[in-house]
Amino acid sequence: HSNLDEETLVKESLMIAGELCIYTNQNIKILKLED
């Protein structure tokens, strides 16, 4: 239950994971599938 759209939610989630995990970095690429 969030006010974020799907793409922003994914990006923010991965950035948080990158901050917490020593094996994950914050260099991410999001591939978006069209409907």
C-alpha positions as CSV (number, residue, x, y, z in Angstrom):
1,H,0.0,0.0,0.0
2,S,2.1,2.8,-1.3
3,N,1.7,6.1,-3.3
4,L,4.6,5.2,-5.5
5,D,4.2,3.9,-9.1
6,E,5.5,0.4,-9.9
7,E,8.8,1.6,-11.5
8,T,9.6,4.0,-8.6
9,L,8.8,1.3,-6.0
10,V,11.1,-1.2,-7.7
11,K,13.9,1.4,-7.9
12,E,13.6,2.5,-4.3
13,S,13.5,-1.1,-3.1
14,L,16.7,-2.0,-5.0
15,M,18.5,1.1,-3.8
16,I,17.6,0.1,-0.2
17,A,18.8,-3.4,-0.8
18,G,22.1,-2.0,-2.2
19,E,22.6,0.0,0.9
20,L,22.1,-2.9,3.3
21,C,23.7,-5.8,1.5
22,I,27.5,-6.0,1.0
23,Y,27.1,-8.2,-2.1
24,T,24.5,-5.9,-3.8
25,N,25.5,-2.6,-5.3
26,Q,23.4,0.4,-6.4
27,N,24.2,0.1,-10.1
28,I,20.8,-1.1,-11.3
29,K,19.1,-1.3,-14.7
30,I,15.3,-1.6,-14.8
31,L,13.8,-3.2,-17.8
32,K,10.1,-2.2,-18.2
33,L,7.7,-4.4,-20.0
34,E,4.9,-2.7,-21.9
35,D,1.3,-3.7,-21.5
